[in-house]
């Protein structure tokens, strides 16, 4: 056998060139049989239910057996490998007691046998087997090579194995399920309607011009066309959108008119680039700043920049969207990304769901879908909408699933669930102005998280009692220089005014590490433990003082500002921050600005802050627990790393111990404390925190009604024995199982009924 490294590289390259999943499996067994010079190479995959192994591809055994040979886990030599998750290398397979002869395979002539399990993120994907006629074990070198190959192939085969598309030889209109990312909860059914893209921005190639003046004129005309298009779209959707959510169009207008965009493109045209190529480079530069961010919210903002760039390109190249009369029936819109302006082109009453191959739960598409009550599933990487045009589709936003061509029984079950869900949410609307108070009188304040003015209305419409976390990074990341005090003032004032007199906790700039700015490069090996948050802003005092002054001035007439400091790990950080605020107040008052001293809070995200609370107390007025980062640092798990993200769980016993410790410390120190992050939207986690005694949660706007219903439906005293039991448990899944029956009993319409849909499918 050749060098293991070179042969492995050759195999990986061959697979990378194979786009079709079934062809990919055939390539694997064919290339491996050649590289290892064996008579047989076979790939067995677990069916999606993980209860049997199916022969998915082979070179050497009968091809008629593919898709038909099935083995139970622990049945035969292949089943033994799957059950034991260990390699098996034997000289004479038929002589082994565990051997099971399957006539369809015609494998009676083969003696030597070696198989290795395919495991991805602790899950069994399948088994890879090689066989030969010689009665001798494979060498140690060959065994090591096959183990190495298996470790590389498991990840590549993971999505294919889960999809189940390889199990059947039926045509593309067969019943299929695709798993994505939750964009907006709810269920919808309809015909799949693909939102066809124009020429994509990333398809633009380098080009020069012969007339800079003409190129600039074309570019500016395209800007004007897009501005008019946005204005028209805002008008069409406006009366359907709840209040200021129309500001999403304003956000696009702001990007459209930003000096960075216009001046950047014109500068490149002056350098010789044609308008399309200049536009692509500028848009990619602006979007790249957000792509580099560790914060998923900020990362999602790159989509907005690319959306506006795509719109300009469409006009620039004069590729008008083909006008096609949409059918008068419910539609599921599909595409790589669906922007708010795409939505405005369809009759809103016909849109029953959105499926996007790109995007995330923090995309503007998801924000709008939440506001409009349209179920949405994002990040469906393995769904090709073009293959399923016009087919019946179910969008299950509760489980982040897209179901193509569902059986009649499954479709009927989902239709019943849709009616149940509609009644459920109609009942929730009655709770908007009701307090989040348990049956035995324990009152909880529900706040919302936001980052743009456009996010404000969903929180207000759903009964938010204020903003628990306002992310202030956006103005800094859409500029090519630090925004001025006046620029920040205008933004902050609108946010504070939207919520007045409700409190708004504005987090100071959380930049640094991998959140790159074009005008302040930071390169670090470990950004999670690097120059970010309060460390960065204290080291750049003028920047911090400018932001503090803008926030203080924005508070004039609103009187609802609270300042929140991120990533605190030391006492001297909070002491220094408070001094800066006090000096800014004094300075502004001397300038004639009637500012006031706001409450100052700190985010507990770093474990050291949790342990230093008594020493930090003199410098703070309240505490906000950043549950996402606190969990990440306590468990040493990067939640964005797919290899370990399954280990990230805010119900981990260590996290719960930390939460109880923080609450006790804050009670002793008379410090109000709130929890923000994904934990505040998790019904089970809410019950746990309710039992602990937390009285303030900050969560996504869409989840406020459900969490309010949950709180209003329980007795806190009845949760206390469950909390005692939870303290004795050692695994987060056991803790979740302890509280889940209560959640199911209260929130059953949009959640647990889905299990019925599963059974209806089989």
N, C-alpha and C positions, 0 to 999 in steps of 0.2 A: 504494500500500500504506500502511496506517496505521502509526503509530509502532511500530518494531520491538519496543520494550520492552513496550508495552501488548498487542500481538498475541501476543507470546511468553507473557506472563502469562496471557492468555486461553486459549491452547492448553494450557498446563500445568494450569490449573484444570479444563479440560474432561477431560483425561486422568485427573486425580486423582479425579474423580467416577465414573470408569468402573472397575468392579471386575473384570469378566471380561477375561482377557488378550486373547482374540480380538477382543472389542469394543473394547478399548483400541487395538489396531492399526488397526481400521477408523476409530476416532475420529481417530487421528493423520492418516491420509491424507485423510479427509473435511474436517477443519478446515484442514489446510494448503492443500488445493486451493482452499478458499474464501478464506483469508487472502491467498494469493499470486495468486488469480484466474488459475489455470492449468487447462488441460484435463485434465491427467493428474498424479496424484501416486501413487507406488508405493513400497512398502517391501519390500526384499529382506533376508532374514536368513540368516546362515550356519547350515548344519545343525550339530548339536553336534560332529561330527567335523571341522568347519572345512574341508571339502574342496569344498563346493559352496554356491552361493547359491540360495535358494528364494524365489520370489515369495510373500510372506506376506500382503499386503493391497494393494489398489489402488482408486483412484477414477479412472475414465477408460478403463482397459484392460479386456479381457474378464474378468469375475469367474470364468469357468470355468477361467481359467489359474492362479488362486490355488492354491498347493500342488502344482501340476503342472509349472510352468516352473522348470527348474533350469539353472544356469550354472556352469561350472567357473571357478575363480579365474583371471582374465586372459582369460576368454571374453566377447567383446562389450564394449560400452562400460561396462556395469555391472561386469563382471569386471575390466576394466582399472582402474576406481576401487578395487576391492577389493585388487587386487594392488599397486597403486602407493600406496594409502592417501592419495590426493590428490583434490581437487575437479576436476571436469570440467564446463566450460561452453562449449557449441558451438552455432552457429547452425543447422547442417543435419546432423543425426545420420545419416540414411541415406546421405549422401555421404561419411561418414568411413570410412576403410579398416577400422577396428576394429568397425564396426557389424555386428551379427548379427541378421537378421530372424527372429522367431519367430512363425509363423502364428497360434498360439493366442491371442496377445495382441491382434491386430488394431491394431497401432500404426503402420501404414504412413502414416497421414495426418499424423503428428506430425514436426516438423522440429527446433524448438529443444529443447535437451536440457541439463539440469543435474543432476548427481549429486554427493553428498558421502558420504564413508565415516562409519559410526557406529563409534566407537572408545571402549572403556571399559577403563581401566587397561592400555593398550597392546595390548588384544586387539580384533580386528575382530569387531564384532557383526553388521554388515550394511551396506547401502547405501540411502540415501534419494534418490529421483529425482523430478524434476518435468519435465513436457514440455508443449509447445504447438504449435499449427499454424503460427504465424508463423515465418518464416525469419530470426530475429535472436537474438543472444545475450541472456541475461538480464542485467539491470543489475548494477552493482557492489553496489548496496544490496540487491537481491534475493539475490545470492550470499552477502553477509555475513549476511543474515538466516537463510538455509538452513543455513549453517555453524553459526550460534549455536544454532538449533533442534536440529541433529544432536548437538551437544555436550551438550545437556540431555537428549535422548531416550536416548542410549546407555546411561546408567546405569539408567534405568527399564526398558529392554528387555533388560538383561543377563541377569537371572535367567530370564526367559521364553525367551530364545534358548538358554540352556544346557539348560533342562529338556527341550526338544524336543516338548513337549505340543502346540505349534501345528502340527506337521508332519502330523498325522493327523486325519482326521475320524471315526475310530473312537470308540466310546463310552468312558465313564469307566473301564471295566474293562480298558482297554488296558494293555499293558506300559509302565511308566514308571519312571524313576530320579529320585531327589531327593538332592541333596547337602546335608550338614549339617556338624556339628562332632563330632569324636570325643568320646564320653562314656566308653565302656568297650569295649575291643577284643574281638574274637571275632565269630563268625557264628551267626545263629539264623534259623530259618524257622518260620512258623506263620500262623494266622489273625489278622487285625487286630481287636483288641478295644479299642474306644474307652472310656477312663475318663471317663465323663460328669461334668462339673463341676456343682456346685450353683450357685445364684446367685453370680456372681463378686463378689468384694469391690469391684472397681472399678465395679460396676454399682449400688452403693448410692448413693442420692441423699440430699441434706440432709433431715433430718426433726427435728421437735421432739417432746417428750413432755409428758404431763400429770401424770405421777407419777414423780418421780425415784427414790423408794424401790423401786417396782416394776421400773423399768428396771435399777437396780443389782442387784436380786435375780435378774432374768432373765440378766443378764450373768454373774454369779457362778455361777449354775447351769450356764450354758453352759461356763464354765471347768472346772467339776467333771466334766461329761460328757466333755469333750475329754481331761481327765487320765485318766479311766477308759478311754477309747478308746485312748490311747497305751499304757497299761499292758497292755491286752489284746493290742494289736498287737505289743508287745515280747515278750509270751509266745509268740505264734504264730510269730514269726520267730526267736526267740532261739536255739534249738538249731541253726539253719541259719547264723546269723551267727558269724564267727570272733571269739570272745572279746568284747573291749570294744567291738566295733563296735555292740553294743546301746546303747552310750552315745549314739548318734544320737538315740534316743528320750529319753535324759536331757537332751540339748541342747534338744529341743523342750519338755520339762518345765521346764527352766530358763527358757526364754523365756516359757512359759505363766505361770510364777509370778513373773516379774520385776516389781519395783515400778513400773518405767516403764510397763508395759502396764496393770496393774490401776489404778494411781493416775491414769494419764493418761486412761483411759476414764472413770473415775468423776468426774474433774474436769470433763470435757466434759459429762457427764450433768448435773452440778451447774449447768453454764452453760446448760442447756436442750436440748442435743442428745439425740436418742434413742440407744439403745445401739448400733444398727447403724452409724449415721453417726459416732458417737464412736469406735467401733472402727476404722472405715475410716481416719479422720484420724490416729489414733495409729499404726496399722500402717504407713501410708504415710510418716509422719514417721520412724519407726524404720528402715524399709527404705530410705528415701531417703538416709540417711547412708551406707549401703553402696553404693547405686547411684552415688553421686558419686565413689567411689574409683577411682583409676587402677589399683589392684592388682586383677587379674581374680579372684584368690582371695577377696578381701574383697567384691568386687562380687557374687560368687555367693552370699554369705551372705544377701543381701536376699531370695532365694528362700525360705530357711528361715523368715524372719519372715513373709512373705506366706502361706506354707503354713499356719503356725499360726494366722494371722489368718483364713484361709479356713475352717479347721476350727471355729474359734469361731463364725464367722458361720453356718456350716451348722447348728450346734446352736441358735444364737440365734434363727434363723428357723424352726427345727424342720422343716428340709427333709431328711428322712431319705433316704439313698441307696436307690434302688429295688433290691430284692433280685432279681437275675436269675441263674438257674442258668447258670454258664459251661459251654461245651461241653467234653467230655472229650477234648481234643486240645491240641496245642501252641499257645500264644497269643503274639502280639506286642502288648504294651500300648501305647496311643497316647493322647496328650493334650497340652495346652499345657505342663504340668509334671506329673510323677508323683512324689509324695512317698513317703517310706518307709512312711507309714501306708496309702497307696493299695496298695502292694505287699503289705502284710500282709493285705489282704482277698481275695487270690487264692491258690489252691494253688501254692506256689512251684515245684513240679516241672513245672507247665504253662507257666510264664513262660519264653519262649525269647529275648525281646528287648524293648527299650524304644525308642520313638521319641517325641521331644518337640519341639513346635514352638518352645518357648522353652528357656532354660537354657544351660549351658556345660559345658566339660569339668571345671570345678571345682565343679559343683553337688553337693549332698549326694546327689542321685539318682545321679550318676555315681560318687561314692565308694562307695555301697552296691552299685551294679551291678558295679563292679570287685571288691568283696569277695565277692559272690555268684557271680561268673563269668557275669553276664548281659550280653550285648552291648547297647550303648546308643548311639544317635545323637541328639545334641541340636541345637537351633537350626535345625530344618527349617521355616523361615519360610513356604515355599511349598507345604507339604503340608497339605491339609485332610483330616484323618482321617475326618470324617463322610462324605466322598465314597467312602470305600473300606472301610466297615465289612464285616467278614466275608471280605474278599478275602485271597488268599494273598500273603504278604509275606516278603521276605528283609531282614534287618538285617545289614549288613556294617559292624561297628564298626571293622574295620581300615582301611577306606577312607572311613568316615563317610558311608555311602550307605544309602538305603532304597529297595528295589526292589519295586514293586507289580506283581502279576500276572506273574511271570517266566515266560518260555517253559519248556516241560518240560525242554529240554536244559540251560538255565541252572540250573534248580532242581536237576537231578540232579548237575550239576557242584558246586554249592554243598553239597549233601548229602555228596558225597565229601570236600570240603574240611573240613566239620565233623568228620567222623570222623578225618581227618588231624590236625586241630587238637587234638582231644581226646587223641589219643595223644601229641602233642607236649607238651602241658601236664602230662600225667601224668608224663612223663619229667622235666620241669622241677622237679616237687615233690621229686624225689630230691636236688636240689642245695641245698635250703634251708640245711643245716648245713655245706655244702662251702664252701671259700674261693673268692673270685673271683681265681683265679691262672692265668696263661697257661701254655701247655704248656712254656715254657722258664723257669718259675719267677718271673715278675714278678707280685707280689701287689698287688691293688687293694682298697681298703676301700669298700664300698657302704653309704652312709647314706641316710636318707629325709628328705623334706620333709613337714612337718605344720603344723597350725594350731589344731586342736582335739583334745581327748582322744579324741574319736571316731575320729580319723585314726590313732591309735596302733597298733591291732591289725593292720591290713593290713601295716604295715611289719614288725612282729615276726613275723607269719605267713609273710612272704615272705623272711625272712632278713636284714633290715636290721641293720647292726652299730652302729646308733645313729641319732641325728637330726642331720643336717647343717644344718638350718634349721627353727627353730620360730618361727612368726609370732606375736607377742604382742599384736597389735592388737585381737583380738576382744573381750576384756573392756572395752576402752576405748570400743568402738563400739556396744555394746548397753546402755550406761548413759546417763543424762542428766546425769551429773557424773563427774569422774574417779574410778575405782574406788579404794577404800582399799587400804592395804598388806595388810590381812587378807584382803580379797576376792581380790587377786592371789595371795597366798600359797597359798590353797586350790587355785587352778587350777594354778599352776606345780608344786606338790608332787605332784599326781596325775600330771602328765606325766613329771616326773623319776622318780617311783617306777615308772611303767609300763615305763621303759626301763632302770632301774638293773640292773647296773652299767655299761651301755652309755652312751657320752657323749651329751649333749644340748646342742647349741649354740642358746641362746635369744637371738634377735635383739631388741634393745631397740626400743621403740616407733618405728615408721616411719610417722609421721602428719605431716600438713601438706599444703600445696598444695591439691589437689582431694580429699584425704581429710578430709572435713569432720566435725567433732564438733559436736553441738548446743549444747555449752557452751563452745565455743572457735572462733568463726568465723574462717576464713581465706579471703580472696578475693585471687587473684593472676591476672595476665594469662598468665603462663607457669609453671604449677605444676611442670613437669619441672625447671625451673631455680630453683625457689623455696625456700620455708621448709619444709623437710621433713627427715626422718631425724634425724641427730645435730645438725643446725643447730637444729631445733625443740626438741629435748629439752635441749640445753645452754642455750638461751634460757629454758627453763622448768625451772630446776634442781630445785625441790621435787618436780616430777613425776618427773624422772629418778632422783633419789635414792630416792624411794618405790619405784619399780620395781626398782632395784638391790637395795634392802634385802629386798624380797619374794622376789626370785630367790635371794639369798644364804641366806635363812632356809629356803626350800624345799629347798635343797641339803643341809641337815642330815640325816644318816642315809642320804642317797643318794650323795653324793660324786661326782656325774657332771655337774655344771653347767659349761658353758662360755659365756661372754658374747660376743655378736657385735654389732658396731656397724655400722649401715647408713649408706650415702651419705656416706662419709668423703671429703673433698676437700683437707683441710689437716692439717698436722702438729699444730698447736695443738689441734685437735679431739680427737685421740687422747690427747694429753698431759693435757688437761682431764678426759676421761672416766676415764682411769686414776686420776687423783687422787681423783675422786669414789668410785671403787670402793674404793680403799685406805682412805679416810676412813670409808666405810660399814662395811668389815670391822672397823676399829679401834673404831668406835662400838658395833657390835653385840656385839663381844667384851667390851667394858666393861659392856654390859647383861646379860652372862651367856649370850649365844648363842654356841655353839661353831661359828661359821662359819669357812670357810676362804677363802683368796684363790684364786679360780678363774682358769683360763686366759682371756685376753682376746684376742679376734680382731677383725679388721676385714673388712668386705666391700669388695672391689674392684669398684666399679660405675662410678665416675667416672674418666675417663682420667687426671686429675691424680694420683689415688691410686696408679695404676700407675707413674707416673714418679717418685713420691716415696718409694717403698718403702724405700730405704736410710735415709732420714731418719725414717721412721715405725717402723722396726724396733725401736728401744729401747722402744717403748710397747706392742708387741703380741707375742703368743705364737703366733699362727697367722693364716692368711689364707683367706678364702672368696671365690671369684670368683662374683659374681652375673652369670651369662652373659647373662640377658635384658636387664638394664639396661646392662651394659657394651656389648653389641652395639648397643643403641638409641642410646647416646651416641656411640659410635665412628662409626656410620653416619649419624647425624642422621636416624633413621627412627623415627617413632611406630608401634610394632607394632600399636596398636589403631586406627590410621587406615586405613580400607580403601583409600584412594587410594594409599598408599605401602607398605602392609604387605607387599606382594609383594617389596619390596626388602629386607625384614628377613630375614637369613639368617646364622646363627652360623657358617657355613662360609665366609663372606666372607674373602678373603685377608687383609684388614686385621685381622680378629678373630683369625685364626690367628697372625699376627705378634705381636699383643698377648699371646696366651696363652703363646707361647714366651718372650717377654720376661719376663712375670710369673714363669713357672716358673724361669727362669734366675736371676732376682733372688732368689726365695725360696730356691733351693738355695744361692746364695752367702751368704745371710743366715741360713741354718739355720732357716728358718720352714716348718712344715708348711703345705701348701696343698691346698685342695679346690675342686671346681667344682660349683656347684648351678645349678638352672634347667633349661629345656627341653633344653639342650645335652647334659646328662648322661643323657637318655633317648633321644637320637638315636643309633642304632647306628653310623652312619658317623662322627659326631662322636666317639663313644667310641673307635673304632679310631684316629682321628687323635690324640686325647689320650693314648691308650695308647702310641702310637709316640713322642709327645713326652716321655713319662715321668711323666704324672700318676698318682698312687697313691691318690687319694681322690675319690669322686664322690658327690653327694647328689641323689637323684632320686625321682620318684613311686614309691610302694610297688609298684604293679602292674607296673612295668617292671623291677623288680630281678631276677626270675628270668631274663628274656630277656637282659638285659645281662650277668648272671653267666654264662649259657651262652656268650654271644659271647666273653667274656674267656677262659673256660676252653677255648675251641676254637681259639685262635690262638697262634702264636709271635710274640712281640713283635719279635724280630729280623727276622722276615720282613716286618714292617710298615715298617721303617726305610727301605728303598729307595722305598716308595710315598710316605712322608713327604717324601723328597727331591724326588720328582717333583711332589708337591703344592705345594711351595714355589715351583716355577717356573710354576705355573698362575695365570691371572688372573681366573678366574670360578668361583664356588662350584659351579655345575652340573658343571663339569669335575672339580672335586675330589671331588664326590659320586660321579660316574661311576667314578672311579679306585678307590674302596674298595667300591662297591656289590656287585660280584661276590662278595666275601668274605661280606658280610652275607647275600646271597641264598642262598649255599651253606649257611650255618649256620642261618639263621632261616627257611628256605623254607616250612615247613608253614603258618604263619599269615600269610605275606606274599606271596611271588612267585606262589603258586598262583592268586592272584586274577586274574592275567593270563589264565589259562585260562578263567576265568569270563567275561571279556570276549569272548574268541573264541567261546565257546559261545553267546553271545547273538546272534551275527550269522550 
